[in-house]
Amino acid sequence: MVSENEISPEDVQFQDFLRAQLASADLTVERLPLDTMMKTYRLHRPGLSPLFCKRGRINPMMAEFLRNLPDDPIVIPLFCKDLLDFQGETVLVFPWRDLQHVPLAELTESQFEAFVEGSQRLYTILKDAVIAREAFDADRWMETVRDYCRMKPLARLFLGAILRMRPSDYR
């Protein structure tokens, strides 16, 4: 097991990969304990601002969508427009942003106005975007439900109405 101040052998390989890709021989990685589907890191570069990094498997259309987001202060741009590939995983690198969570009820007037304006600008940017995901496959979805019910027979009590659906109903 890796101690708190030690990085795993996999992260050492990743660190070496990033050092080569970002031409920064003294870059170090710090794994962040975030509950996400992708591995997350803070990249430290002596004398320079840190970077935020995520790596994992993502839909190629989503990667292309991220690369083509417009330059706008509401969008944190990719640090590397050319997406990196590490052992079959997409690597996304962004400038680091220090953030602070402020509950909605505690926002000042100016913070709330900035939140509303930012939300509207983000909506404008995303409203015409094609969501990058695979088309919904109703037959595959139904087979997943059936498989689940075969493995967990009690689930039939809750999912019985779905299991009785005709293909024309769930498609």
Secondary structure as the mmCIF struct_conf table of DSSP 4:
data_model
#
loop_
_struct_conf.conf_type_id
_struct_conf.id
_struct_conf.beg_label_comp_id
_struct_conf.beg_label_asym_id
_struct_conf.beg_label_seq_id
_struct_conf.end_label_comp_id
_struct_conf.end_label_asym_id
_struct_conf.end_label_seq_id
TURN_TY1_P TURN_TY1_P1 GLU A 4 ASN A 5
BEND BEND1 GLU A 6 GLU A 6
HELX_RH_AL_P HELX_RH_AL_P1 PRO A 9 GLN A 21
TURN_TY1_P TURN_TY1_P2 LEU A 22 ALA A 23
TURN_TY1_P TURN_TY1_P3 ALA A 25 ASP A 26
STRN STRN1 THR A 28 ARG A 31
BEND BEND2 THR A 36 MET A 38
STRN STRN2 LYS A 39 HIS A 44
TURN_TY1_P TURN_TY1_P4 PRO A 46 GLY A 47
BEND BEND3 LEU A 48 LEU A 48
STRN STRN3 LEU A 51 GLY A 56
HELX_RH_AL_P HELX_RH_AL_P2 PRO A 60 ARG A 67
TURN_TY1_P TURN_TY1_P5 ASN A 68 ASN A 68
TURN_TY1_P TURN_TY1_P6 PRO A 73 ILE A 74
BEND BEND4 VAL A 75 VAL A 75
HELX_LH_PP_P HELX_LH_PP_P1 ILE A 76 LEU A 78
BEND BEND5 PHE A 79 PHE A 79
BEND BEND6 LYS A 81 ASP A 82
STRN STRN4 LEU A 84 PHE A 86
TURN_TY1_P TURN_TY1_P7 GLN A 87 GLY A 88
STRN STRN5 GLU A 89 PRO A 95
HELX_RH_3T_P HELX_RH_3T_P1 LEU A 104 GLU A 106
HELX_RH_AL_P HELX_RH_AL_P3 GLU A 109 LEU A 126
TURN_TY1_P TURN_TY1_P8 LYS A 127 ASP A 128
HELX_LH_PP_P HELX_LH_PP_P2 ALA A 129 ILE A 131
BEND BEND7 ARG A 133 ARG A 133
HELX_LH_PP_P HELX_LH_PP_P3 GLU A 134 PHE A 136
HELX_RH_AL_P HELX_RH_AL_P4 ALA A 138 MET A 151
TURN_TY1_P TURN_TY1_P9 PRO A 153 LEU A 154
HELX_RH_AL_P HELX_RH_AL_P5 ALA A 155 LEU A 163
TURN_TY1_P TURN_TY1_P10 ARG A 164 ARG A 164
HELX_RH_AL_P HELX_RH_AL_P6 PRO A 167 TYR A 170
#
